[in-house]
Amino acid sequence: MSDAPFFHEPSGTIRFWVQIDGEYVGGSIAKETLHYCYYPKASDDQPLETYTRHAQEIESAVRRRFAQGSTSPILIRDYDLHDASGKGVE
């Protein structure tokens, strides 16, 4: 599946797919995670727009989790993007 990312209202998440080794792995990230990781001082941030601006970093987090044995769909959380010091994870 390679549909465009979308905001899933009932769960409050952006749902998306990442191609890894020829297969599509589902991923999701909560609007709250997007807000607190990227725009904690904003009051008008939009989850889908935030995802789009940071898709490369978020998709890298999915790839890391998949390589560690997580199965699809992979929910990305704050600590997948930032370590305890608040710095980005590489």
Secondary structure in CASP SS format (residue, H / E / C, confidence):
PFRMAT SS
TARGET T0000
AUTHOR 0000-0000-0000
METHOD secondary structure of the structure
MODEL  1
M C 1.00
S C 1.00
D C 1.00
A C 1.00
P C 1.00
F E 1.00
F E 1.00
H E 1.00
E C 1.00
P C 1.00
S C 1.00
G C 1.00
T E 1.00
I E 1.00
R E 1.00
F E 1.00
W E 1.00
V E 1.00
Q E 1.00
I E 1.00
D C 1.00
G C 1.00
E E 1.00
Y E 1.00
V E 1.00
G E 1.00
G E 1.00
S E 1.00
I E 1.00
A E 1.00
K H 1.00
E H 1.00
T H 1.00
L H 1.00
H H 1.00
Y H 1.00
C H 1.00
Y H 1.00
Y C 1.00
P C 1.00
K C 1.00
A C 1.00
S C 1.00
D C 1.00
D C 1.00
Q C 1.00
P H 1.00
L H 1.00
E H 1.00
T H 1.00
Y H 1.00
T H 1.00
R H 1.00
H C 1.00
A H 1.00
Q H 1.00
E H 1.00
I H 1.00
E H 1.00
S H 1.00
A H 1.00
V H 1.00
R H 1.00
R H 1.00
R H 1.00
F H 1.00
A H 1.00
Q C 1.00
G C 1.00
S C 1.00
T C 1.00
S C 1.00
P C 1.00
I E 1.00
L E 1.00
I E 1.00
R C 1.00
D H 1.00
Y H 1.00
D H 1.00
L H 1.00
H E 1.00
D C 1.00
A C 1.00
S C 1.00
G C 1.00
K C 1.00
G E 1.00
V C 1.00
E C 1.00
END
